[in-house]
Amino acid sequence: MLELQDISLKINGKEILKKINIHFEKNKIYALVGPNGAGKSTLAYVIMGLDGYRNIEGDIIFEGKSIKNLSIDERAKRGITLAWQEPARYEGLTVEKYLLVSAKKKDKEELKKALETVGLNADYLKRALDKTLSGGERKKIELASILLMKPKLVMLDEPDSGIDIASLNNIFKVIKLLKEEGITVILITHSLAVLKQAEDAILMCNGIVVEKGSKEKIVPYFEKKCIPCPYKKAGEGYEC
């Protein structure tokens, strides 16, 4: 479904991504892991086509066609979406109106069903999408919007961020449901629990891909064991 070919990116003269080559298959769950500053979120921004992240070397192939020169709106229309680590607030907009914007089926019962799936009741439809909602509540609402949107590819940046332990099972349920809907999911994460929801994984460090394959190959990273890469200095607490 998605192929990244020799993706490199410089920002203010600094090389952030270096010759990234990854292939993502349709209807699979991937985990993208690595330390802070590894380039995980940057790679997601490149795929989404955000401003400041489009002046790349290499190519992005989505469903057999290059999307390198497409705007963020054009990529969204093709079925690519990104859920932020810190979901946005929309002052003056109700949750119901927010969900209706993304929903393919403009049906109130479908909105209620999506909210219930992420662990929220129908009363949230009347709530304002503002600072009265916690970060965890806004994240759940964003996931509900993705369920209603039915994209082809979704990238979830730290999907467990701001979520209490009791709600994690709801988040994992949504991830599995997205796969059941035929959606390719990329989980950007620092969490072993989130990694375990994936089928395959990619480990990044200093803007390069260090390892990729089955999620089991990446587990040693979470056990504080450095996976060999061209950089001698491991993260704090890691064994090399």
Secondary structure, DSSP 4 states (H G I P E B T S, - for coil): -EEEEEEEEEETTEEEEEEEEEEE-TT-EEEEE-STTSSHHHHHHHHHT-TTS--EEEEEEETTEE-TT--HHHHHHTTEEEE-SSPPP-TT-BHHHHHHHH-SS--HHHHHHHHHHTT--GGGGGSBSSTTS-HHHHHHHHHHHHHHH--SEEEEESTTTT--HHHHHHHHHHHHHHHHTT-EEEEEES-HHHHTT-SEEEEEETTEEEEEEEGGGTHHHHTTBPPP-S--PPPTT-B-
